[in-house]
């Protein structure tokens, strides 16, 4: 439905919150009902998941002017197996190579784990990234890069309050300000 609602020249904004994993150098978003797989079944996980590269190509094929992809995906691999071969990379999503017209922001940097909450008593239903990012979107005078940088500062500050490190990463291939 989202893809079909896009017209040529639109700015597409996609927000994903959940698990992601790197498989053979590509990033995949994992649906909540994806099967638990062994390392020998990695291709099954690819079939059941959503390729971020595929999303970008499909949105570009609709003629979008720009694409903003927000991935609040824990970079901790949910299929990691101790002491043996694992499915995908050790730490969730891999860095991305974005084509022109695409802006991607991740909730955590490469090798970092995104915090769902600050403690078991944290009443905020949103992740540390989302609670920092969403309020900044309400100010139309802020550029997308400004929002990304301020989000990074806020997330780093919140994570440091519990002795953790989380620094959202972004990749900007959009010409001009958005």
C-alpha positions as semicolon CSV with decimal commas, in nm:
position;residue;x (nm);y (nm);z (nm)
1;X;0,000;0,000;0,000
2;X;0,284;0,239;0,088
3;X;0,469;0,171;-0,236
4;X;0,153;0,213;-0,444
5;X;0,075;0,549;-0,281
6;X;0,401;0,701;-0,408
7;X;0,399;0,926;-0,714
8;X;0,688;1,046;-0,926
9;X;0,865;1,339;-0,759
10;X;0,753;1,247;-0,406
11;X;0,978;1,232;-0,103
12;X;0,934;0,885;0,046
13;X;0,977;0,850;0,424
14;X;1,001;0,498;0,564
15;X;1,041;0,432;0,938
16;X;1,123;0,078;1,054
17;X;1,153;-0,034;1,414
18;X;1,254;-0,392;1,487
19;X;1,537;-0,635;1,421
20;X;1,771;-0,631;1,127
21;X;2,062;-0,848;1,023
22;X;2,344;-0,837;0,769
23;X;2,352;-1,137;0,536
24;X;2,626;-1,165;0,273
25;X;2,697;-0,792;0,293
26;X;2,333;-0,683;0,251
27;X;2,091;-0,562;0,520
28;X;1,761;-0,736;0,586
29;X;1,473;-0,628;0,807
30;X;1,329;-0,921;0,996
31;X;0,951;-0,958;1,035
32;X;0,823;-1,050;1,382
33;X;0,703;-1,387;1,251
34;X;1,031;-1,483;1,078
35;X;1,135;-1,840;1,158
36;X;1,433;-1,906;1,382
37;X;1,695;-2,042;1,144
38;X;2,027;-2,221;1,164
39;X;2,338;-2,104;0,976
40;X;2,260;-2,360;0,705
41;X;1,918;-2,197;0,651
42;X;2,042;-1,844;0,588
43;X;1,877;-1,835;0,245
44;X;1,538;-1,905;0,412
45;X;1,587;-1,598;0,631
46;X;1,664;-1,389;0,320
47;X;1,339;-1,510;0,162
48;X;1,137;-1,426;0,475
49;X;1,298;-1,085;0,538
50;X;1,296;-0,751;0,358
51;X;1,611;-0,634;0,184
52;X;1,684;-0,265;0,248
53;X;1,853;-0,247;-0,093
54;X;1,535;-0,385;-0,250
55;X;1,321;-0,126;-0,067
56;X;1,541;0,154;-0,196
57;X;1,533;0,023;-0,555
58;X;1,155;-0,021;-0,548
59;X;1,103;0,333;-0,419
60;X;1,343;0,471;-0,679
61;X;1,152;0,282;-0,950
62;X;0,840;0,479;-0,845
63;X;1,026;0,797;-0,941
64;X;1,082;0,938;-0,594
65;X;1,277;1,261;-0,575
66;X;1,428;1,161;-0,241
67;X;1,404;0,875;0,002
68;X;1,445;0,895;0,378
69;X;1,495;0,556;0,541
70;X;1,493;0,547;0,922
71;X;1,610;0,217;1,070
72;X;1,553;0,187;1,442
73;X;1,689;-0,164;1,424
74;X;1,896;-0,315;1,697
75;X;2,240;-0,388;1,555
76;X;2,270;-0,691;1,780
77;X;2,224;-1,000;1,567
78;X;1,914;-1,187;1,696
79;X;2,043;-1,511;1,537
80;X;2,392;-1,504;1,689
81;X;2,501;-1,843;1,818
82;X;2,765;-1,877;2,088
83;X;3,070;-2,086;2,012
84;X;2,987;-2,162;1,650
85;X;2,891;-2,034;1,310
86;X;2,612;-1,778;1,322
87;X;2,351;-1,654;1,081
88;X;2,460;-1,317;0,944
89;X;2,717;-1,076;1,081
90;X;2,807;-1,055;1,448
91;X;2,647;-0,718;1,505
92;X;2,322;-0,678;1,312
93;X;2,318;-0,436;1,021
94;X;2,618;-0,347;0,805
95;X;2,711;0,003;0,687
96;X;2,519;0,104;0,380
97;X;2,619;0,240;0,044
98;X;2,334;0,469;-0,046
99;X;2,264;0,573;-0,403
100;X;2,195;0,935;-0,494
101;X;1,876;1,083;-0,352
102;X;1,877;0,858;-0,044
103;X;1,923;0,944;0,323
104;X;1,951;0,655;0,569
105;X;1,975;0,695;0,946
106;X;2,046;0,405;1,181
107;X;1,961;0,408;1,550
108;X;2,316;0,298;1,635
109;X;2,659;0,302;1,478
110;X;2,833;-0,001;1,332
111;X;2,922;-0,246;1,608
112;X;2,688;-0,081;1,859
113;X;2,370;-0,215;2,010
114;X;2,062;0,011;2,004
115;X;1,900;0,054;2,344
116;X;1,532;-0,028;2,364
117;X;1,507;0,142;2,703
118;X;1,728;0,288;2,972
119;X;1,626;0,038;3,241
120;X;1,361;-0,220;3,323
121;X;1,170;0,062;3,497
122;X;1,179;0,293;3,193
123;X;0,816;0,385;3,125
124;X;0,877;0,533;2,779
125;X;0,744;0,284;2,521
126;X;0,985;0,411;2,255
127;X;1,348;0,320;2,207
128;X;1,618;0,567;2,309
129;X;1,662;0,656;1,940
130;X;1,293;0,703;1,861
131;X;1,223;0,915;2,170
132;X;1,510;1,142;2,064
133;X;1,433;1,150;1,691
134;X;1,055;1,196;1,669
135;X;1,022;1,528;1,858
136;X;1,282;1,684;1,630
137;X;1,069;1,612;1,322
138;X;0,807;1,864;1,435
139;X;1,029;2,164;1,358
140;X;1,002;2,237;0,983
141;X;1,288;2,488;1,003
142;X;1,541;2,211;1,078
143;X;1,718;2,033;0,793
144;X;1,732;1,656;0,786
145;X;2,106;1,665;0,861
146;X;2,044;1,896;1,159
147;X;1,782;1,654;1,290
148;X;2,025;1,362;1,248
149;X;2,304;1,544;1,430
150;X;2,081;1,658;1,716
151;X;1,938;1,305;1,743
152;X;2,292;1,169;1,770
153;X;2,373;1,414;2,052
154;X;2,056;1,330;2,243
155;X;2,099;0,952;2,205
156;X;2,464;0,966;2,309
157;X;2,369;1,171;2,615
158;X;2,088;0,937;2,721
159;X;2,300;0,624;2,665
160;X;2,586;0,769;2,868
161;X;2,355;0,807;3,170
162;X;2,363;0,428;3,205
163;X;2,724;0,382;3,098
164;X;2,644;0,273;2,743
165;X;2,759;0,399;2,404
166;X;2,514;0,455;2,122
167;X;2,582;0,693;1,837
168;X;2,329;0,694;1,552
169;X;2,490;0,683;1,209
170;X;2,355;0,846;0,897
171;X;2,441;0,833;0,529
172;X;2,337;1,134;0,322
173;X;2,328;1,123;-0,058
174;X;2,061;1,388;-0,103
175;X;2,164;1,699;-0,295
176;X;2,078;2,019;-0,108
177;X;1,884;2,049;0,215
178;X;1,567;1,864;0,294
